[in-house]
Each structure stands twice: as C-alpha cells, then as structure tokens.
C-alpha cells in the first residue's frame, strides 16, 4: 500500500500506544500473573496476527494488526519476567534474562534474512506460510520447555514490591521519570 509518512507513523505508533494502555489496564486488573497462561494468550495472538495482517488492506486493519502486536509484545515481557522469576533463583535472574534476550536478538537478526529470502517482488503467501511454520515451532518449544521447567525452583508467584496507584498517581510517576 502507498501510505503517507504520517499514516505510517500512526500505524507503527499504534503498537506502542496500545501496549502502554494494555500495561496500565493489565496492572490494574490482574492481581497475579502466571507465565503459562500469559504465554498461551500471547501465542494465540501470534496465531491471529498473520490472519489480521493477511486481511489488512485499509489503514484501520493495519491499526488493528499493530494493536495486536503491541499487546503481544507486552504479554511477552510480562510472561518472560514471570517465567524467570518463578523458575530461577534471584542470583540467576540476570543470566536468565540475558539468555532469553540472546535468543530474542537472534530472532530479530534471522527474521529479516528469512523474510528477504521468501519475499520476491510481491508479498504473496510464502511469508505467511513461513510465519505459520515459525509460530508452530514456537508453540512446540513452549510446550517442551514448560515440561522441562516443571518442578524447578518454585511456582510461587512473585510478590511485586509496589503499592497500587491511581491513574493520576501513575501519570505523576511518569512525569517524574521523564524529567
């Protein structure tokens, strides 16, 4: 599609705006996170994303797709935090996050290469087929890794050390951090 720079900025920015809004809502309503549940929701969104993107032929559909991406990315972060904190000792948290980020960075490195190999002049079904294959691999890895990690450390929830704030209190904290 031939979108203007402004339209592209709005489309790409929708991911961050939706993610930030979702973070606020999730932290307000979700009292206890559990990585298995969060990852299942995240993987479901991964399955929906190609379908939405395949049908995206208007700005509004691209906005929906990027909104789903923003929610996916936040669920990934919430789930990763919960996974590492539940399955490793505090002394291993930094290395746990480091290992996960290495694989994350590897994905960001390989994805454009793989996409470039399957996309020729026109985007057809090939990139979407590759995307479904990679999602299937992720789902398989998720089930294998949750079985491997079962029984390690503890599945006690992490007690977050912060007090509940109102929306106004949250905005004041953001203002303070922004300064």
C-alpha positions as CSV (number, residue, x, y, z in Angstrom):
1,X,0.0,0.0,0.0
2,X,1.1,3.5,-0.6
3,X,0.6,5.2,2.8
4,X,1.9,8.6,3.6
5,X,4.7,9.1,6.1
6,X,2.2,10.4,8.6
7,X,-0.1,7.3,8.2
8,X,2.9,5.0,8.5
9,X,3.9,6.8,11.7
10,X,0.4,6.4,13.2
11,X,0.3,2.8,12.2
12,X,3.7,2.0,13.7
13,X,3.0,4.1,16.8
14,X,-0.3,2.3,17.4
15,X,1.7,-0.7,18.7
16,X,3.4,1.4,21.4
17,X,0.2,3.2,22.4
18,X,-1.8,0.0,22.6
19,X,0.9,-1.7,24.5
20,X,1.2,1.1,27.1
21,X,-2.6,1.2,27.5
22,X,-2.7,-2.5,27.9
23,X,0.1,-2.4,30.5
24,X,-1.9,0.1,32.6
25,X,-5.1,-2.0,32.3
26,X,-3.3,-5.3,33.0
27,X,-1.6,-4.0,36.1
28,X,-4.9,-2.6,37.4
29,X,-7.0,-5.7,36.9
30,X,-4.6,-8.7,37.0
31,X,-3.6,-9.5,40.6
32,X,-1.4,-12.4,39.8
33,X,0.4,-13.3,36.6
34,X,1.4,-16.8,35.6
35,X,3.7,-17.2,32.6
36,X,2.0,-20.3,31.2
37,X,-1.3,-18.5,30.9
38,X,0.3,-15.3,29.6
39,X,2.3,-17.2,27.0
40,X,-0.8,-19.1,25.9
41,X,-2.6,-15.9,25.3
42,X,0.5,-14.5,23.6
43,X,0.8,-17.5,21.3
44,X,-2.9,-17.2,20.5
45,X,-2.3,-13.6,19.4
46,X,0.6,-14.8,17.4
47,X,-1.8,-17.1,15.5
48,X,-4.3,-14.3,14.9
49,X,-1.7,-11.8,13.8
50,X,-1.0,-13.3,10.4
51,X,-4.7,-13.6,9.7
52,X,-5.3,-9.9,10.5
53,X,-2.2,-8.9,8.5
54,X,-3.3,-11.0,5.5
55,X,-6.6,-9.2,5.5
56,X,-5.1,-5.7,6.1
57,X,-6.0,-3.6,3.1
58,X,-7.0,-0.4,4.9
59,X,-5.3,1.8,7.4
60,X,-7.8,0.6,10.1
61,X,-6.9,-3.1,9.6
62,X,-3.2,-2.2,9.9
63,X,-4.0,-0.3,13.1
64,X,-5.7,-3.4,14.4
65,X,-2.7,-5.5,13.4
66,X,-0.3,-3.2,15.2
67,X,-2.5,-3.0,18.2
68,X,-2.4,-6.8,18.4
69,X,1.4,-6.6,18.0
70,X,1.6,-4.1,20.9
71,X,-0.4,-6.4,23.2
72,X,1.6,-9.4,22.1
73,X,4.9,-7.7,22.9
74,X,3.7,-6.6,26.4
75,X,2.5,-10.1,27.1
76,X,5.9,-11.4,26.0
77,X,7.6,-9.1,28.5
78,X,5.1,-9.9,31.4
79,X,5.5,-13.6,30.7
80,X,9.3,-13.5,30.5
81,X,9.5,-11.6,33.8
82,X,7.2,-14.1,35.5
83,X,9.0,-17.2,33.9
84,X,12.4,-16.1,35.0
85,X,11.3,-15.1,38.5
86,X,9.4,-18.3,39.1
87,X,11.9,-20.7,37.6
88,X,15.3,-19.3,38.7
89,X,16.9,-18.2,41.9
90,X,17.3,-14.5,42.4
91,X,21.1,-14.8,41.8
92,X,20.4,-16.3,38.4
93,X,17.8,-13.7,37.2
94,X,20.3,-11.6,35.3
95,X,21.7,-14.5,33.4
96,X,18.2,-15.9,32.8
97,X,17.1,-12.6,31.2
98,X,20.4,-12.5,29.3
99,X,19.9,-15.9,27.8
100,X,16.4,-15.1,26.8
101,X,17.5,-11.8,25.2
102,X,20.2,-13.6,23.2
103,X,17.5,-15.8,21.6
104,X,15.3,-12.7,21.2
105,X,18.1,-10.8,19.4
106,X,18.8,-13.9,17.3
107,X,15.2,-13.9,16.2
108,X,15.4,-10.2,15.3
109,X,18.6,-11.0,13.3
110,X,17.2,-14.0,11.4
111,X,13.7,-12.8,10.7
112,X,14.6,-10.2,8.1
113,X,17.0,-12.6,6.4
114,X,14.3,-15.3,6.2
115,X,11.7,-12.8,5.1
116,X,14.0,-11.5,2.5
117,X,14.6,-15.0,1.1
118,X,10.9,-15.7,0.7
119,X,9.7,-12.3,-0.4
120,X,10.4,-11.6,-4.1
121,X,8.8,-8.7,-5.9
122,X,5.4,-9.1,-4.4
123,X,4.3,-10.3,-1.0
124,X,2.3,-13.5,-1.6
125,X,1.5,-16.5,0.6
126,X,5.2,-17.5,1.1
127,X,6.0,-15.1,4.0
128,X,2.7,-16.1,5.8
129,X,3.5,-19.8,5.4
130,X,6.9,-19.2,6.8
131,X,5.4,-17.2,9.7
132,X,3.0,-20.1,10.4
133,X,5.9,-22.6,10.4
134,X,7.8,-20.4,12.9
135,X,4.8,-19.9,15.1
136,X,4.3,-23.7,15.1
137,X,7.9,-24.1,16.2
138,X,7.4,-21.6,19.0
139,X,4.3,-23.4,20.2
140,X,6.2,-26.7,20.2
141,X,9.1,-25.2,22.0
142,X,6.7,-23.6,24.6
143,X,5.2,-27.0,25.4
144,X,8.6,-28.7,25.6
145,X,10.2,-26.0,27.7
146,X,7.3,-25.8,30.2
147,X,7.5,-29.6,30.7
148,X,11.3,-29.3,31.2
149,X,10.9,-26.4,33.7
150,X,8.1,-28.0,35.6
151,X,9.4,-28.9,39.1
152,X,12.3,-26.5,39.0
153,X,12.5,-24.0,41.8
154,X,9.0,-22.9,42.8
155,X,5.9,-21.9,41.1
156,X,5.2,-19.3,43.8
157,X,4.0,-16.0,42.4
158,X,6.4,-13.1,42.5
159,X,5.3,-10.5,45.1
160,X,5.6,-7.2,43.4
161,X,7.0,-4.6,45.7
162,X,4.9,-1.6,44.7
163,X,1.8,0.0,46.0
164,X,-1.3,0.4,43.9
165,X,-1.6,3.8,42.4
166,X,-4.4,5.6,40.8
167,X,-4.1,6.7,37.1
168,X,-3.3,10.2,38.2
169,X,-0.5,8.8,40.5
170,X,0.8,6.8,37.6
171,X,0.9,9.8,35.4
172,X,2.7,11.8,38.1
173,X,5.3,9.0,38.3
174,X,5.8,9.1,34.5
175,X,6.2,12.9,34.6
176,X,8.9,12.5,37.4
177,X,10.7,9.8,35.4
178,X,10.5,11.9,32.3
179,X,12.3,14.8,34.0
